[in-house]
């Protein structure tokens, strides 16, 4: 299977193993858990170690799995998302802390003066309702943190898919450039031969001009493909975070997997495994907890405490103290109405996301099936026919039954089909990457064993 066998354990470890201890350590723990899930060495945190590992990966022909690994090492957007997980964890910790107690102290003196005695007052109090709602607030904060981890997991899969798509585009652009360069080299050699034949009187001026025009046209196409290959390479470099590194090469394109997954299994897998869908399923329950918390707070603020006082006559008094914020005007009705509306909106978003997940799976599957059919059509029928046509054209040219123009036309048509085959293979791998993202990062076992990059 392709890169996803390496990527999926990375992201699965995010859901299982991000620790709930120190908020500041979430990003580092996430990186370590990714590495443990994939059976690789931990992602280096030091800049020097990261550069060494990056250069080691770039030293060999780059596979799709290597490209994703480099993105995990160097992509700044991913680093920012990892730090956002630390922010979410810190918020969860903060929500689970009790409020600080209130302590007050006062000194009193007679207003007319002349008395040596002063009065004192001391008290301590705590928000009772905040303490009573602490378990509910902790569950709510924990649920939001889990939702953040699920959303981050899907975002990491999205990055892996974008890297793989960029890798496929760069690989296809490289193959197109090589095909154009091979054509230019062949036309240059044919042009030299035609010039010699023209000097010997064995070829017409028209044939020589046609060959020269074909060569100039091929040179322009090479320039165009060179620019496209440069853009595709730079886009991949951006996602991998290696724009300042030296030269690196891509591994050859692999053959297509033997089988593709059936659509019903794909939809079932997507509905069961999509982490953004799971986060959306949890959102109504989280809003329900927030609504319960809002109802609890509707009675107003209630503080319980202890108060001690010494008056100006030297008498002491002490006892419990209660302070209640009477909900005459703000009873939380607006907050509850907002939460109910948000809950209905969350249910609607879940329904819309479920429909979109099915659409993404079906669209990617349709693209995959169509791209495979095109590749197989090129390999099994069209390219062999073009090879036979080119062979027959050469025979007719050797027997002077066809001119150089016919030979060039046959070769141009054959090249167009070779480029079409390259594009079809790129479309297949791109559709497969999108299909894996649409299904939550993994295809059913029947497809996962098919081979690939």
C-alpha positions in Angstrom: 0.0 0.0 0.0 1.0 3.6 -0.4 2.0 6.2 2.1 -1.1 5.9 4.2 0.2 2.7 5.9 2.9 5.0 7.4 0.6 8.0 7.9 -2.4 6.3 9.6 -0.5 5.1 12.7 0.8 8.6 13.1 -2.7 10.1 13.3 -4.2 7.2 15.2 -1.7 7.8 17.9 -3.0 11.3 18.2 -6.4 10.0 19.3 -5.0 7.4 21.7 -1.9 8.8 23.3 -1.8 12.5 23.7 -1.3 12.8 27.4 -3.6 14.8 29.6 -0.9 16.0 32.1 1.0 19.2 31.3 -0.6 21.5 28.8 2.8 22.8 27.6 3.9 19.3 26.7 1.1 18.4 24.3 3.0 19.2 21.1 6.0 17.2 22.1 3.9 14.3 23.4 2.0 14.3 20.1 5.1 14.0 18.1 6.5 11.2 20.2 3.2 9.3 20.1 3.1 9.6 16.3 6.5 8.1 16.1 5.6 5.2 18.5 2.5 4.5 16.5 4.4 4.2 13.3 7.3 2.2 14.7 9.8 5.0 13.8 12.2 7.0 15.9 10.7 10.0 17.7 10.4 13.2 15.7 13.4 15.3 16.6 12.6 18.4 18.5 16.0 20.1 18.1 16.5 22.1 15.0 19.9 20.5 14.2 18.5 17.0 14.5 15.5 17.9 12.3 17.9 19.2 9.6 20.0 16.1 9.8 17.0 13.8 9.4 15.6 16.0 6.6 18.9 15.8 4.7 19.0 12.0 5.2 15.6 11.6 3.7 16.4 13.9 0.8 19.6 12.1 0.0 17.7 9.1 -1.5 15.0 9.2 -4.2 12.0 10.5 -2.4 9.0 8.3 -1.9 5.5 9.5 -1.0 5.9 8.2 2.5 9.2 10.2 2.8 7.4 13.3 1.6 4.8 13.0 4.3 7.4 12.4 6.9 9.2 15.5 5.8 6.0 17.5 6.1 5.6 16.2 9.7 9.1 17.3 10.5 9.1 20.7 8.9 5.7 22.0 7.9 5.0 25.2 9.9 1.3 25.0 9.6 1.3 21.6 11.3 3.5 23.0 14.0 1.0 25.7 14.6 -1.8 23.2 14.8 0.1 21.1 17.3 0.6 24.2 19.5 -3.2 24.8 19.2 -3.7 21.4 20.8 -1.7 22.7 23.8 -4.0 25.7 23.9 -7.0 23.5 24.0 -5.5 21.4 26.7 -4.7 24.5 28.8 -8.3 25.6 28.4 -9.5 22.2 29.6 -7.3 22.4 32.7 -8.4 25.9 33.4 -12.1 25.0 33.2 -11.5 22.2 35.7 -10.0 24.4 38.4 -12.2 25.8 41.2 -12.5 29.5 41.5 -10.3 31.3 44.0 -11.8 32.2 47.4 -12.6 35.8 48.3 -11.0 37.2 51.5 -11.8 40.6 52.9 -10.5 42.6 55.8 -11.6 46.0 57.1 -10.6 48.4 59.8 -13.0 50.9 61.4 -12.4 54.0 63.6 -14.9 56.3 65.2 -16.0 59.1 62.9 -15.6 61.8 65.6 -12.2 60.6 66.8 -11.0 60.5 70.4 -11.4 56.8 70.9 -8.5 54.5 71.1 -10.3 51.4 70.0 -10.8 50.4 66.4 -13.1 47.9 64.8 -11.9 45.0 62.6 -13.7 42.7 60.2 -12.4 39.6 58.5 -14.2 37.2 56.2 -13.6 34.4 53.6 -16.1 33.1 51.1 -16.3 30.9 48.1 -18.6 30.6 45.1 -20.7 27.6 46.1 -22.4 27.1 42.7 -19.0 27.2 41.0 -17.8 24.4 43.3 -21.1 22.4 42.8 -20.8 22.7 39.0 -17.1 21.7 38.9 -17.6 18.1 37.8 -20.0 19.2 35.1 -17.5 21.9 33.9 -14.7 19.3 33.9 -16.7 16.9 31.8 -17.6 19.7 29.4 -14.0 20.8 29.1 -12.8 17.3 28.6 -15.3 16.7 25.8 -14.2 19.9 24.0 -10.6 18.8 24.3 -11.4 15.4 22.8 -13.2 17.1 20.0 -10.2 19.3 19.4 -8.0 16.2 19.2 -10.4 14.6 16.7 -10.4 17.7 14.5 -6.6 17.9 14.7 -6.3 14.3 13.7 -8.5 15.0 10.6 -6.4 18.1 9.8 -3.2 16.0 9.9 -4.7 13.5 7.5 -5.6 16.4 5.3 -2.0 17.6 5.3 -0.9 14.1 4.4 -3.4 14.0 1.5 -2.2 17.4 0.2 1.4 16.3 0.4 0.6 13.1 -1.5 -1.4 15.0 -4.2 1.5 17.5 -4.6 3.9 14.5 -4.8 1.8 12.9 -7.5 1.6 16.2 -9.5 5.4 16.7 -9.2 6.0 13.1 -10.3 3.7 13.4 -13.3 5.3 16.7 -14.3 8.7 15.1 -14.1 7.6 12.3 -16.4 6.0 14.7 -18.9 9.2 16.7 -19.0 11.3 13.6 -19.7 8.9 12.5 -22.5 9.2 15.9 -24.1 13.0 15.9 -23.7 13.2 12.5 -25.3 11.1 13.7 -28.2 13.3 16.8 -28.6 16.5 14.7 -28.6 15.0 12.4 -31.2 13.9 15.3 -33.4 17.4 16.9 -33.1 19.1 13.7 -34.3 16.5 13.4 -37.1 17.1 17.0 -38.1 20.8 16.4 -38.4 20.2 13.3 -40.5 17.7 15.2 -42.7 20.2 18.0 -43.2 22.8 15.5 -44.4 20.2 13.9 -46.7 19.2 17.3 -48.1 22.9 18.1 -48.8 23.2 14.8 -50.7 20.0 15.5 -52.6 18.1 12.6 -51.0 15.5 14.7 -49.2 13.3 17.5 -50.2 13.5 21.0 -48.7 9.9 20.7 -47.6 10.8 17.6 -45.4 13.7 19.4 -44.0 11.6 22.5 -43.1 8.9 20.3 -41.5 11.5 18.5 -39.3 13.0 21.9 -38.3 9.5 23.2 -37.4 8.8 20.1 -35.4 12.0 20.5 -33.5 11.3 24.1 -32.7 7.8 23.2 -31.5 9.2 20.5 -29.4 11.7 22.9 -27.8 8.9 25.2 -26.8 7.0 22.3 -25.3 10.1 21.3 -23.3 10.3 24.9 -21.9 6.6 24.8 -21.0 6.9 21.4 -19.2 10.1 22.6 -17.5 8.1 25.5 -16.0 5.3 23.3 -14.9 7.7 20.8 -13.3 9.4 23.6 -11.4 6.1 24.9 -10.1 5.0 21.4 -9.0 8.3 20.8 -7.3 8.1 24.2 -5.5 4.6 23.4 -4.3 5.8 20.1 -2.9 8.8 21.7 -1.3 6.5 24.2 0.4 4.3 21.5 1.9 7.4 19.5 3.0 9.1 22.6 4.5 12.3 22.0 2.5 12.4 25.1 0.3 15.9 26.0 1.5 17.3 22.5 1.0 19.4 21.4 -2.0 18.6 19.3 -4.9 16.5 16.1 -4.4 14.9 13.6 -6.7 11.6 11.7 -6.8 11.3 7.9 -6.9 9.8 6.3 -10.1 6.1 6.0 -10.2 4.8 2.5 -9.1 2.3 0.3 -10.9 -1.4 0.5 -10.0 -2.7 -1.6 -7.2 -4.3 -4.9 -8.3 -7.8 -4.1 -6.9 -9.8 -1.1 -5.7 -12.4 -1.2 -2.9 -16.1 -1.5 -3.6 -18.2 1.6 -3.0 -20.5 0.2 -0.2 -17.5 -0.7 1.9 -16.0 2.7 1.4 -19.1 4.6 2.6 -19.4 2.4 5.6 -15.7 2.9 6.5 -16.1 6.6 6.1 -19.1 6.9 8.3 -17.4 4.8 11.0 -13.9 6.2 10.9 -14.1 9.9 9.9 -12.7 11.9 12.9 -14.3 15.2 11.9 -17.7 13.3 11.7 -17.1 11.8 15.2 -16.4 15.3 16.5 -19.6 16.6 14.9 -21.5 13.7 16.5 -20.2 14.8 19.9 -21.0 18.4 19.5 -24.8 18.2 20.4 -23.9 16.3 23.6 -21.3 19.0 24.6 -23.9 21.7 24.0 -26.3 19.7 26.2 -23.8 19.8 29.0 -23.3 23.5 28.5 -27.1 24.0 28.7 -27.3 22.0 31.9 -24.5 24.2 33.3 -26.4 27.3 32.2 -29.5 26.1 34.0 -27.6 25.6 37.2 -26.3 29.1 37.0 -29.7 30.5 36.4 -30.4 30.8 40.2 -27.7 33.5 40.4 -24.4 33.7 42.2 -24.3 32.1 45.6 -21.3 32.5 47.9 -20.9 30.8 51.3 -18.3 31.8 53.8 -17.2 32.8 57.3 -17.2 36.2 58.8 -15.6 37.6 62.0 -16.0 41.1 63.4 -14.8 43.2 66.4 -16.8 46.3 66.9 -15.7 49.6 68.4 -16.8 48.6 71.9 -14.5 45.6 71.8 -17.2 43.0 71.3 -16.5 40.0 69.0 -19.0 38.4 66.6 -18.5 35.6 64.2 -20.6 33.2 62.1 -21.4 31.9 58.6 -22.0 34.3 55.7 -24.1 34.0 52.6 -24.2 36.2 49.6 -26.6 35.8 46.8 -26.8 37.5 43.5 -30.6 37.8 42.9 -31.5 37.0 39.3 -34.0 39.7 38.8 -32.9 40.9 35.4 -30.5 38.4 33.9 -31.6 34.9 34.5 -29.5 33.4 31.8 -32.5 33.1 29.4 -30.5 34.5 26.5 -27.6 32.1 27.0 -29.9 29.2 27.2 -31.7 30.3 24.0 -28.3 30.7 22.3 -27.3 27.2 23.4 -30.5 25.6 22.2 -30.0 27.3 18.8 -26.4 26.2 18.7 -27.5 22.6 19.5 -30.0 22.7 16.6 -27.3 24.2 14.3 -24.9 21.4 15.4 -27.5 18.7 14.5 -28.0 20.4 11.1 -24.2 20.5 10.6 -23.9 16.9 11.5 -26.6 16.0 8.9 -24.8 18.2 6.3 -21.4 16.7 7.1 -22.7 13.1 6.8 -24.1 14.0 3.4 -20.9 15.6 2.4 -18.9 12.6 3.5 -21.0 10.4 1.3 -20.5 12.8 -1.6 -16.7 13.0 -1.1 -16.5 9.2 -1.0 -18.7 8.7 -4.1 -16.9 11.5 -6.0 -13.5 10.2 -5.2 -14.6 6.6 -6.1 -16.0 7.8 -9.4 -12.7 9.6 -10.2 -10.7 6.5 -9.2 -12.7 4.1 -11.3 -12.6 6.4 -14.3 -8.8 7.0 -14.0 -8.1 3.3 -13.7 -10.1 2.6 -16.8 -8.1 5.3 -18.6 -4.8 3.9 -17.5 -5.8 0.3 -18.5 -7.1 1.6 -21.8 -3.8 3.2 -22.6 -1.8 0.2 -21.5 -3.9 -2.5 -23.0 -5.1 -0.9 -26.3 -4.1 2.6 -27.3 -0.4 2.6 -26.7 0.2 -0.8 -28.4 -1.8 0.5 -31.4 0.3 3.6 -31.5 3.5 1.6 -31.4 2.3 -0.5 -34.3 1.3 2.6 -36.3 4.8 4.1 -35.6 6.4 0.9 -36.8 4.3 0.8 -40.0 5.1 4.4 -40.6 8.8 3.8 -40.4 8.5 0.9 -42.9 6.5 3.1 -45.3 9.1 5.9 -44.9 12.0 3.4 -45.6 10.2 2.3 -48.8 9.5 5.9 -49.7 5.8 5.3 -49.5 5.4 8.1 -46.8 7.1 11.4 -46.2 8.7 12.9 -43.1 5.4 14.7 -42.3 3.6 11.4 -41.9 6.3 10.0 -39.7 6.3 13.1 -37.5 2.5 13.0 -37.3 2.6 9.4 -36.1 5.2 10.1 -33.5 3.3 13.2 -32.3 0.1 11.2 -31.8 2.1 8.5 -30.0 3.6 11.1 -27.7 0.2 12.6 -26.9 -1.0 9.2 -25.8 2.1 8.7 -23.6 1.4 12.1 -22.0 -2.3 11.1 -21.6 -1.2 7.9 -19.8 0.9 9.9 -17.5 -2.0 12.2 -16.7 -4.3 9.3 -16.1 -1.9 7.7 -13.7 -1.6 11.0 -11.8 -5.4 11.3 -11.7 -5.6 7.8 -10.3 -3.2 8.4 -7.4 -4.7 11.7 -6.6 -8.2 10.2 -6.5 -6.9 7.4 -4.3 -5.4 9.9 -1.9 -8.7 11.8 -1.7 -10.6 8.6 -1.3 -8.4 7.6 1.7 -8.9 11.1 3.2 -12.7 10.8 2.6 -12.8 7.4 4.4 -10.8 8.7 7.4 -7.3 7.6 6.4 -7.7 4.0 5.6 -9.4 1.9 2.9 -11.0 -1.5 3.5 -8.6 -4.5 3.8 -9.4 -5.7 0.3 -8.0 -2.5 -1.2 -5.2 -1.9 1.4 -3.4 -5.1 0.2 -3.3 -4.0 -3.4 0.1 -2.5 -3.4 1.2 1.0 -4.6 3.6 3.7 -3.6 
